[in-house]
């Protein structure tokens, strides 16, 4: 995940230089951001692959519908509120 790299770069800025830097640092350190990113990584990371498959020319209709049904099942099984 590239989050650690972003965190390293932002950490090099001086938060006294701008309010936006200070707010960015606070956001990066937020536990809700970390838990949100973990949720995305563990439950939604399949979407780009599914999208790529659906974009392929000539994909049979039944295969495309099956991908959509599988995506729906996975999304509905995500715990908590999104």
Protein Blocks (a to p, Z undefined) as FASTA:
>chain_A
ZZlmmmmmmmmpcfklpmklmmmmmmmmpmklmmmmmmmmmmmmmmmmmmmmmmpghiaf
klmmmmmmmmmmmmmmpgcjZZ
